Amino acid sequence: MANKPTLAETHSGIKQIRQEAVDVQMTPKPTAMVPPSRQGKKMISGHFDKDVHRQLKMLALEKETSIQNLLSQALNALFERNDKPPIA
């Protein structure tokens, strides 16, 4: 029959487990590859009704442009109406 570990052995084992946990937490996570077109940019989003999405998509198709381009135009118009420079 195996003997129970001593208090010192138990403490040593717990110390080892804690150190391993710290090592895992401190290991840097691999960074995702960010395309050059998105470097230095931030995502801006909102939740809208599905009909808003559909209409925006249709407008982009009609204008032969992207939703992102339409949103940039809309943001610039908003900025200009509020006396801000159009930077989108």
VMD Tcl script that draws the C-alpha trace (Angstrom):
set ca {
  {0.00 0.00 0.00}
  {1.39 3.43 -1.02}
  {2.10 6.01 1.64}
  {0.29 9.35 1.58}
  {2.46 12.24 0.42}
  {3.88 14.42 3.14}
  {2.73 18.00 3.60}
  {5.99 19.22 2.05}
  {5.49 16.99 -1.00}
  {1.89 18.18 -1.39}
  {2.97 21.82 -1.10}
  {5.72 21.24 -3.65}
  {3.23 19.68 -6.09}
  {0.79 22.57 -5.71}
  {3.62 25.05 -6.22}
  {4.60 23.25 -9.45}
  {1.01 23.29 -10.74}
  {0.69 27.02 -9.99}
  {3.97 27.75 -11.79}
  {2.81 25.78 -14.83}
  {-0.46 27.77 -14.85}
  {1.48 31.05 -14.71}
  {3.76 29.88 -17.52}
  {0.74 29.06 -19.70}
  {-0.91 32.43 -18.98}
  {2.27 34.35 -19.74}
  {2.88 32.60 -23.05}
  {2.05 35.18 -25.74}
  {-0.88 34.27 -27.94}
  {-0.10 34.07 -31.64}
  {-1.32 37.21 -33.39}
  {-3.66 36.87 -36.31}
  {-2.35 37.95 -39.67}
  {-3.87 41.37 -40.36}
  {-4.11 42.29 -44.04}
  {-2.29 45.52 -44.91}
  {-5.61 47.15 -45.85}
  {-6.84 46.70 -42.26}
  {-3.69 47.65 -40.37}
  {-4.27 50.68 -38.17}
  {-8.04 50.45 -38.68}
  {-10.84 49.77 -36.17}
  {-14.12 47.94 -36.76}
  {-17.27 50.06 -36.40}
  {-20.51 48.13 -36.34}
  {-24.14 48.25 -35.24}
  {-27.19 46.04 -35.10}
  {-29.96 46.93 -37.54}
  {-33.11 45.32 -38.87}
  {-32.61 42.80 -41.67}
  {-34.48 45.12 -44.07}
  {-31.83 47.81 -43.48}
  {-29.13 45.30 -44.44}
  {-31.05 44.20 -47.52}
  {-31.65 47.78 -48.68}
  {-28.01 48.73 -48.13}
  {-26.89 45.67 -50.07}
  {-29.25 46.49 -52.93}
  {-28.00 50.07 -53.03}
  {-24.41 48.87 -53.19}
  {-25.30 46.58 -56.10}
  {-27.17 49.35 -57.93}
  {-24.25 51.75 -57.49}
  {-21.69 49.00 -58.27}
  {-19.79 49.69 -55.06}
  {-19.31 48.10 -51.66}
  {-21.29 48.47 -48.46}
  {-18.09 49.74 -46.83}
  {-17.81 52.51 -49.44}
  {-21.45 53.51 -48.87}
  {-20.88 53.59 -45.12}
  {-17.78 55.76 -45.61}
  {-19.85 58.20 -47.68}
  {-22.59 58.25 -45.05}
  {-20.11 58.82 -42.21}
  {-18.42 61.64 -44.11}
  {-21.80 63.28 -44.73}
  {-22.57 62.97 -41.00}
  {-19.21 64.46 -40.08}
  {-19.67 67.40 -42.49}
  {-23.19 68.12 -41.15}
  {-21.64 68.34 -37.70}
  {-18.73 70.59 -38.75}
  {-16.14 67.82 -38.62}
  {-13.64 66.95 -41.34}
  {-14.69 64.10 -43.67}
  {-12.06 61.50 -42.70}
  {-13.85 58.19 -43.28}
}
mol new
graphics top color blue
foreach p $ca { graphics top sphere $p radius 0.5 }
foreach p [lrange $ca 0 end-1] q [lrange $ca 1 end] { graphics top cylinder $p $q radius 0.2 }
display resetview
